[in-house]
Amino acid sequence: MSNGSVALRRPGFPAGEPVLDDPLAVRAYDDGPIWLRDSLSEDGIGWIGAHGGAGATTLTRLLGGTDIGCRWPDPALAEPARVMVAGRTNLDGLRAVSRALHALQEGRHPAGMRLLGVVLIADAAGRLPAPLLGRIRLLRSIAPVHRLPWIPSYRVGAEPKRPPRQLSRLAALVDAGPRQSWGRP
């Protein structure tokens, strides 16, 4: 998760065109003037994966928003200021979430970014072992934590007959209705 930004250039521009010196300067697709974006968008929600396979893409599919990947939102891309960090409930997933929250506490994130909370998605069916529950309690002392249960049908890309109530609560929290027929509009 870096805070670095890259100057973007539209493919097909002549080689003699001056290079964009400002890392936040992006040429509009209509070949019009260069516009600058130095703040995150106030629209929508961004899902940040604390690690690969965390579930950010699935949350984006189910609840809408922007799948930011395993990095901070980028102002140059007009990504959302409101974000949720997603992670799995296994040891590696919880460690990755801890690292992301530590980076936030140190201020290594874009200005204006607002963490709504952490979404922990079960990595397997059944109860969590005590050491993992202890790590979750620690995370709860730092940020709001929302847990989603193991949903076998999601593993094979199918929809459950009834979505878990935790998903409906999360949808209400992020102010987005689920995009499936089983949920709100």
N, C-alpha and C positions, 0 to 999 in steps of 0.2 A: 504494500500500500504506500504509494509514494505521492508526494505533493508536486512532483515535477510536471511541467507542461512542455509541449512541443509545438513549434510553429508549423502550421499546416499549409500546404500549397495544393491548389487544385491541379489534378493531373492534366497534362496537355498545354500548360502555360509555356510560352516561349522561353528558351534558355537564357535570353538576355534580360529577362524581367528582374528587377531588384528583389533580393531576398528580404523576407519579412524579418525585421530586427526584433520587434516586440513579440515575445512568446505568446501573447494573448491576441495578436492580430490575426484575423482569419478572413480571407477573401470570400465574399458572398458567392453563392453558386450562380447568381445571375450576372457575374462579371462586373458588378457594380463596385462601389467604393469599398474600401476595407472598413470593417466594423470591429469595434473592440468590445469584448465582454470580460468584465472583471468581477462578476459576482454570479453566484449560483442562482438557478431559477427557483421561484417561489411556488411553482406548479408541480403537483404530483409528489411521488415518493420514490426514492432510490433504494434498491436492495443491494447491499454489499456482501459478498461472500468472504467470510474470514479465511477461507481456504477453498481449494478446489472441491467441488461436490458438496458444498455447504447447503445448497437448496435455493440460492438466490434466483435462479432461472425458473424453478418451479413456483416460487412465491410470486414472481412477476407474471407467470402464466395464470395463476389462480386469482391474484388480487390486483393485477395491473401495476402500473408504475414503470420504472426503468431498471433493467438489470445492469448494474454498474460493473459487475465483475469483482475481482479481488484487488480493488484500489479505491482511493477516495474519489468523490465526484469532481469533475473538471469544469470550471467556469467557462472555458473556451468552447465546451460542447453543450452548454446550457443545461447541464444535468441538475437534478433536484437538490435543494438545500436540505430538505427533510429526508433522513435516511434511517434504515434499520440494518443492523449487522446480523447476518445469518450464519449459523454454525451447526454442526452435528454434535450429538451428546456423547461421542466417544472421547477418549482422553486427548487425542490429537486435535479434535475439533474444539474442545473447550480451551485447550492451550492457545489455539489460534485466535479465538474470541478474546481471551485475556490479553494477547499481544495487541490486538486492534484497540481494545479499551485503554491499554497503557499508552499507545500512541496518541489517542485522543486526549488523555490526561496531560500529556507532554505538549499538546498543542500542535502536533504534526498532522494537521488536517487543513483543508481550505477555509478561509474566513467565511463566516456565515453558515457553515454546515451545522445542522442540528440533529443530534442523535435522538430518535424517538425511543429506541430500545434495542434489545437483542432478541432474536428469534432462534430458539434451539429446537432443532428437528431431530426426533428420535432416530438413532442409527440402527435400532433393532427393536423387535417386540419385547415386551416384558419390562420389569422394574430395573431401575439403574442401581448399580452397586454403590455402597455408601461413599467410597472415595469420590465418585463422580458427582453424587448429590452434594457433597461438601464443596466441590468446586463451583457448582451452580449457586449455592448459597453465597459464596464469595462474589460471584458475578452480580448477583442481586443487590449486593451492598454498593455496587458501583453504578449500575444502570438497571432500568426496568427489564425484566426477562419474561419472555412469553414462550411457553413450551408447546410444541405440536407433537402429537403421538405418532407412532409408527402406523402408516397407512399402506397395507400390502398392495392395494390396487394401483397406487401411484408408482410403485416399483416397475410395473409393466405398462405404464402409460394409460391406464384406465381410470375412470372416475368411480369413486365409492358410491354405494347406494345412498348413504347419508354421510355428508361431510362431518368431520368432528366439530363439536361446538367451539373448540379452541380456535379453529380457523375462522368461524363466523365472528368471534370476538376480536380477532386480529384484523379482520376486514373492517369492522366498525372503528377500530382504533386508527387505522391508516386512512380512514375516510374514503375507502374504495370498496365497491361491491364486487363480490366474486364474479368472474366472467363466465361461469358455468351456469347451466340452466337451473341447477339446484339452489342457487343463491339469490340474493337480491339483484335488482337490475344493474 
